[in-house]
């Protein structure tokens, strides 16, 4: 978008806010982007954008001038769940949160990142097929069908909707793993959990 245009023009002409559309920019759940350059369109659908407590913008998480020392100019360490990146707005005890949501503390605060569940990799850069997430059975896979049945792919661009897509989400439920929308229960959490044993709340 050229500088100087209104926010309305940016949203209506330069962001994909609904789908599905030709080119398949958004997953069939009509919420999460599957292509790059849609972070702001995703963010507008989030609870953070439409909250009743404070104005939250891009600069609350990203330093517009860079030089923070963290990837993507983040203002805190995304690999540390107790960093100001999330805890500046959310005072959350990670172990208690995971116990409530998953029935397990797993690796605990030191080994768990908020982004693993709340910012799953749903979008993929052009030409990239994504990276492997949860494996139902371990590779090598001898053909495409065997891979589709056994491997969930995860995108390399984090969703900015900040929700946790479920196994019951449209585009996941009833789909072969290789055709399903990426979700944290089958990529991040599924690394340690048997997907069928996870409590879906």
MIDODREN-893206 format. One record per residue: y, z, x of N, C-alpha, C in turn; residue in three letters. Coordinates in steps of 0.001 Angstrom, whole numbers, padded with zeros to 6 digits, always signed. Last residue first. Example, Ala and Ser with C-alpha at 12.3 -4.5 7.8 and 13.67 -1.06 7.14 Angstrom:
2
-002250+007080+012850-001060+007140+013670+000030+007870+012900Ser -005690+007800+013190-004500+007800+012300-003300+007800+013200Ala 
This chain:
201
-028163+024909-011522-027279+025621-012460-026101+024766-012824Unk -031319+024724-010455-030229+023834-010852-029379+024518-011915Unk -032892+025989-007726-032403+026363-009051-031211+025493-009390Unk -035419+024173-006068-034022+024593-006121-033622+024903-007554Unk -037924+023105-005935-037836+024561-006082-036402+025053-006234Unk -037762+020417-005453-038282+020825-006752-038140+022320-006986Unk -036937+020274-002777-036002+019950-003841-036462+020467-005191Unk -037520+022732-000545-038231+021755-001352-037356+021516-002575Unk -034922+023204+001889-035547+023535+000605-036418+022394+000121Unk -033891+022045+004201-034660+023280+004316-035427+023628+003047Unk -032815+019657+003390-033326+019743+004755-034225+020963+004909Unk -031686+019955+000916-033071+019509+000978-033652+019505+002369Unk -029034+020462+001382-029914+021597+001061-031374+021213+001227Unk -028260+017693+002112-027962+018877+002911-028939+020020+002636Unk -029908+016022+000174-029578+015701+001557-029364+016976+002360Unk -030401+017010-002294-031461+016230-001687-031136+015813-000266Unk -028172+018449-002943-029467+019082-003133-030594+018298-002481Unk -026002+016694-002573-026322+017668-001545-027683+018314-001713Unk -026669+013195-003208-026304+014528-003691-026712+015560-002652Unk -026050+009740-003631-026304+010860-002716-025845+012181-003330Unk -027678+008026-006257-026411+008495-005729-026691+009675-004804Unk -030701+006228-005462-029961+007304-006123-028616+007545-005454Unk -032378+004526-004223-031405+003926-005134-030476+004957-005753Unk -034090+006096-002738-033321+005065-002047-032277+004381-002897Unk -035345+007742-004760-034393+008280-003795-033521+007222-003128Unk -035268+006208-007997-035949+006374-006719-034930+006894-005709Unk -033981+008074-010795-033871+006993-009809-034771+007264-008610Unk -033966+010223-012506-034846+009114-012826-034802+007959-011838Unk -030742+011127-011649-031900+011453-012477-032690+010194-012824Unk -028635+009653-010488-029610+010366-009658-030895+010585-010457Unk -027152+008476-012399-027238+007764-011131-028161+008442-010145Unk -025910+011432-013717-026189+010019-013982-026158+009279-012642Unk -027369+014451-012496-026214+013559-012583-026677+012131-012882Unk -029415+016142-011966-029317+015653-013345-028137+014707-013546Unk -029046+017002-009457-030154+016074-009652-030142+015507-011055Unk -025407+017000-009149-026726+017598-009398-027816+016541-009477Unk -022529+017383-007071-023372+016533-007918-024790+017100-007990Unk -020182+019600-007003-021534+019535-006459-022364+018667-007393Unk -016818+018652-006107-017804+019232-007007-019163+019180-006317Unk -014762+017363-004739-015033+018780-004470-015933+019429-005516Unk -013889+014850-004555-013894+015403-005902-014132+016916-005826Unk -014062+013552-002170-012922+014449-002339-012776+014915-003784Unk -016956+012976-000193-016302+012932-001492-015164+013936-001534Unk -016965+011668+003115-017105+012799+002205-016326+012596+000915Unk -018785+009054+004386-017436+009454+003954-017588+010528+002881Unk -021319+008217+004845-020619+008795+005997-019180+009183+005665Unk -023933+009002+002425-022827+008239+002970-022173+008940+004147Unk -027431+009183+002599-026188+009923+002445-025083+009104+003098Unk -030481+008429+000909-029439+008091+001872-028185+008894+001557Unk -033687+009755+000716-032365+009736+000094-031352+009395+001177Unk -036875+008368+000923-035674+008757+001668-034411+008640+000829Unk -039138+007476-000561-039210+008695+000240-037917+009172+000884Unk -038823+005112-001904-039539+006182-002596-039389+007516-001871Unk -037578+003519-000011-036883+003826-001263-037524+004995-001999Unk -039677+003299+001881-038437+004006+002228-037682+004417+000966Unk -041477+001760+000449-041882+003098+000894-040663+003929+001268Unk -039933-000585+000173-040314+000182-001005-040716+001605-000624Unk -039704-001538+002829-038524-001106+002092-038882-000243+000894Unk -042308-000205+004991-041655-001273+004243-040524-000669+003422Unk -043011+001969+006508-043539+000665+006900-042961-000497+006114Unk -041163+004507+008000-041542+003855+006748-041906+002414+007076Unk -041971+007167+010296-041493+005821+009972-042009+005323+008619Unk -040291+009627+008148-040472+008283+008649-041458+008303+009821Unk -041798+012082+005901-041106+011730+007142-041323+010266+007517Unk -041002+012292+002454-041994+012307+003528-041324+011712+004756Unk -038484+012855+001561-039620+013333+000765-040854+013330+001647Unk -035651+013848+003276-036847+013016+003347-037924+013637+002465Unk -032157+013833+002776-033446+014478+002517-034581+013472+002603Unk -030642+011325+004496-030455+012703+004075-031825+013343+003947Unk -029776+008843+006839-030827+009513+006086-030400+010930+005735Unk -026668+007152+006222-027612+007842+007114-028653+008548+006246Unk -025537+003775+005430-025576+005222+005283-026563+005829+006262Unk -025326+001158+006010-026213+001498+004899-026276+002990+004655Unk -022338-000494+006592-023177+000628+006986-024030+001017+005790Unk -020672-002398+005566-021704-002846+006491-022645-001746+006942Unk -018008-000138+005137-018531-001493+004968-019552-001854+006019Unk -018977+003300+004736-018140+002267+005348-018801+000900+005182Unk -019647+004942+001683-020200+004340+002894-019239+003281+003413Unk -019631+008058-000129-019101+006725+000174-019603+006249+001535Unk -020699+010586-000274-021063+009632-001325-020606+008218-001008Unk -021515+013316+001235-021173+011961+001670-021608+010946+000640Unk -020157+016166-000523-021265+015331-000056-020790+013936+000333Unk -018589+018662-000597-018044+017357-000190-019175+016464+000324Unk -020034+020894-001292-018865+020565-002108-018178+019260-001704Unk -022152+021140+000556-022431+021031-000875-021246+020478-001665Unk -020923+020927+003065-022289+020434+002872-022620+020233+001404Unk -018473+022182+003095-018490+020740+002859-019896+020195+002628Unk -019037+024802+003826-018647+024528+002442-018807+023044+002115Unk -021859+025332+005889-020518+024777+005741-020240+024495+004274Unk -023676+027778+007646-023480+027056+006398-022042+026586+006293Unk -024087+029487+009729-024731+028191+009774-024521+027338+008556Unk -022664+031819+009204-022452+031147+010486-023023+029733+010502Unk -023554+032696+006681-022191+032183+006852-022012+031389+008134Unk -027025+031601+006290-025922+032550+006301-024602+031896+006640Unk -029213+030012+005979-028791+030287+007352-027646+031276+007426Unk -030184+031424+002922-030484+030426+003944-029995+030859+005315Unk -029943+032911+000729-028808+032938+001649-028975+031900+002753Unk -030822+031890-002560-031199+032035-001161-029951+032064-000297Unk -030107+031058-005037-031157+032054-004970-031627+032284-003550Unk -027997+029326-005280-029283+028760-004870-030428+029757-004874Unk -025795+030807-006281-025991+029412-006661-027397+028893-006393Unk -026069+033429-005225-025824+033215-006654-026178+031795-007078Unk -026418+032936-002517-027442+033691-003237-027307+033454-004736Unk -024027+031643-001932-025277+030893-001851-026407+031604-002593Unk -022246+033799-002354-022095+032551-003107-023406+031765-003108Unk -023088+035655-000449-023180+035998-001873-023099+034746-002739Unk -022517+034147+001895-023879+034598+001597-024056+034929+000124Unk -019701+033705+001686-020646+032588+001681-022055+033043+001312Unk -017319+034961-000189-018373+035467+000679-019508+034444+000605Unk -014159+033503-000404-015554+033442-000822-016443+034069+000239Unk -011225+032770-001384-011791+033929-000703-013235+034072-001175Unk -009614+029841-001099-010812+030403-001720-011331+031562-000892Unk -007444+029123+000443-007287+029151-001024-008438+029866-001711Unk -008351+029544+002991-006926+029719+002737-006648+029817+001234Unk -010965+028798+003185-010697+030196+002850-009209+030484+002658Unk -010953+026168+004077-011305+026454+002679-010857+027848+002262Unk -009525+026434+006567-009636+025153+005871-009963+025363+004386Unk -009635+028835+007924-008587+028667+006911-008701+027370+006115Unk -013211+029608+008154-011944+029105+008685-010916+028939+007567Unk -015719+030305+007395-014698+031345+007271-013329+030891+007784Unk -017369+028171+007950-017096+028464+006534-016024+029535+006355Unk -016907+025812+010260-016852+027260+010147-016430+027620+008722Unk -016621+023126+010326-017954+023636+010641-018036+025155+010558Unk -013981+022534+009996-014871+022301+008848-016284+022829+009078Unk -011352+024461+011042-012642+023972+011498-013586+023774+010305Unk -008186+023285+009754-009149+024315+010131-010471+023677+010497Unk -006748+021052+009209-005989+022232+009635-006897+023398+010020Unk -007829+017852+010466-007975+018976+009545-007266+020207+010090Unk -007824+015334+011670-006605+016158+011673-006661+017288+010650Unk -010384+014348+011880-009547+013885+010765-008297+014751+010572Unk -011541+017199+013698-011685+015817+013242-010848+015560+011995Unk -009157+019281+015389-010309+019117+014503-010353+017681+013996Unk -006842+019343+016766-008067+019601+017516-009321+019472+016679Unk -004484+018629+015659-004988+019966+015340-006205+020343+016182Unk -003177+016169+015828-003154+017062+016971-003671+018458+016689Unk -001201+015198+012925-002378+015229+013784-002283+016283+014871Unk +000708+015085+011022+001105+014666+012360-000042+014732+013364Unk -000466+016086+008727+000007+014699+008697+000411+014178+010077Unk -003343+017851+008645-002021+017868+009267-001553+016417+009392Unk -005100+018531+005663-004902+017622+006794-003478+017761+007328Unk -004926+020448+003651-006153+020379+004448-005988+019533+005705Unk -002406+020202+002664-002993+021542+002670-004272+021581+003502Unk -001780+017525+002600-001356+018283+003778-001836+019736+003762Unk -002620+016660+000079-003381+016262+001268-003069+017161+002466Unk -001945+019538-002052-001854+018142-001645-002670+017879-000396Unk -001513+021595-004737-002349+021354-003569-002294+019863-003269Unk +000380+023982-006312+000323+022559-005973-000497+022406-004690Unk -001452+026577-008026-000511+026088-007025-000658+024592-006829Unk -002766+027184-010526-002278+028219-009625-001223+027732-008642Unk -004193+025480-012105-003078+026180-012734-002455+027239-011825Unk -005062+022141-010967-005296+023578-011084-004045+024258-011634Unk -005841+019357-010256-005404+019817-011580-005725+021304-011734Unk -006766+019320-007627-005572+018545-007995-004998+019049-009310Unk -009042+020879-007795-007931+021316-006938-006646+020600-007303Unk -010816+019533-009361-010231+020746-009911-009076+021257-009071Unk -010357+015936-009035-010868+017249-008637-010158+018393-009350Unk -009364+013481-009363-010345+013911-010355-010811+015345-010110Unk -007796+013065-007165-007108+013202-008455-008062+013661-009565Unk -009728+012613-005189-009026+013898-005224-008327+014129-006563Unk -010441+009945-005631-011406+011016-005873-010687+012347-006060Unk -008053+008763-004830-008532+008538-006198-009567+009594-006570Unk -008079+009572-002174-007035+010075-003062-007431+009888-004524Unk -010358+008249-001150-010286+009706-001126-009225+010244-002088Unk -010978+005618-000851-010814+006095-002222-010669+007612-002284Unk -011761+004384+001504-010350+004319+001108-010116+004765-000333Unk -015142+003063+000933-014087+003765+001663-012716+003610+001017Unk -017272+003540-002010-016655+002721-000969-015562+003507-000250Unk -018010+005171-004013-019080+004778-003102-018556+003888-001976Unk -016647+008002-005697-016478+006717-005019-017666+006433-004121Unk -017625+009537-008741-017619+009544-007277-017522+008144-006683Unk -017492+008822-011564-016658+009851-010945-016526+009634-009436Unk -019434+007383-012837-018048+007112-013200-017079+008154-012629Unk -022018+007323-012170-021599+008549-012865-020133+008459-013275Unk -022357+005053-010666-022516+004916-012113-022215+006195-012876Unk -019722+005074-008171-021103+005252-008613-021163+005239-010137Unk -017344+002528-007492-017626+003874-007973-019074+003930-008444Unk -017251-000108-006706-016514+000868-005904-016853+002302-006268Unk -018561-002658-007364-019226-001353-007394-018548-000347-006484Unk -017834-005209-007715-017733-004710-006358-018317-003315-006228Unk -016496-004623-010915-017047-005589-009960-016806-005109-008540Unk -017014-001124-011799-016227-002354-011790-016882-003357-010862Unk -017911+001666-013876-018189+000744-012790-017375-000543-012923Unk -014875+003476-013048-015847+002429-012787-016818+002374-013955Unk -011621+004571-012005-012730+004543-012941-013649+003381-012601Unk -009847+004397-009929-010020+005705-010556-011159+005740-011555Unk -008931+003055-007075-009958+002823-008079-010266+004178-008692Unk -005570+002307-006225-006689+003246-006252-007660+002833-007346Unk -003488+000541-006500-004084+000660-005178-005227+001660-005116Unk -002493+000553-009111-002744-000730-008461-003476-000638-007120Unk -002261+003184-010046-002742+002138-010954-003121+000843-010245Unk -001374+004696-007812-002569+005085-008561-003131+003927-009374Unk +000905+003293-006950-000191+003537-006018-001480+003835-006780Unk +002473+003431-009251+002008+002127-008778+000832+002288-007830Unk +002915+006220-009302+002260+005559-010424+001688+004201-009996Unk +004363+006612-006960+003031+007196-007058+002248+006524-008185Unk +006110+003587-005958+005974+004833-006701+004529+005320-006687Unk +006680+002390-002601+006248+002215-003986+006053+003570-004663Unk +007268+002945+000055+008365+002863-000894+007964+002674-002334Unk +005009+000939+002055+005802+002132+001801+006885+001882+000768Unk +002206-000868+000613+003446-000838+001390+004260+000418+001081Unk -001190+000000+000841+000000+000000+000000+001244+000000+000879Unk 
